[in-house]
Amino acid sequence: MKVFRLDDLEAERAANDGAYLQFLRERNMSVGLYALDAGSHDPQKPHLQDEVYFVVSGRASVSVGLETTEVARGSVVYVPAGVSHKFHHISEDLRVLVVFSPPEG
């Protein structure tokens, strides 16, 4: 069993000065914590893997392909591999768990 605590993951991510911290990598998936502060820009480009985002905290809009919706704590978003996507209009610091399948990179 592997157990992770969000506060510990956030502290590790912040200590490494990065927006993304991959904290689990297995044969069929990887999981990370993605952080974007209010007003910041999301530099993502399409990925080769399917993704699921689970919004832990914050508020923003997300565009996936030609669709846009608002997300907040508790929102879950699926992004198919190869599809353009970005968070924008980030009005509250955003913390998102990201699941890639197969594993990223």
Buried (B, 14 or more C-beta within 10 A) or exposed (E): EEEEEEEEBBEBBEEEEBBBBBBEEEEEBBBBBBBBEEEBEBEBEBBEBBBBBBBBBBBBBBBBEEEEEEBEEEBEBEBEEEBEBBBEEBEEBBBBBBBBBEBBE
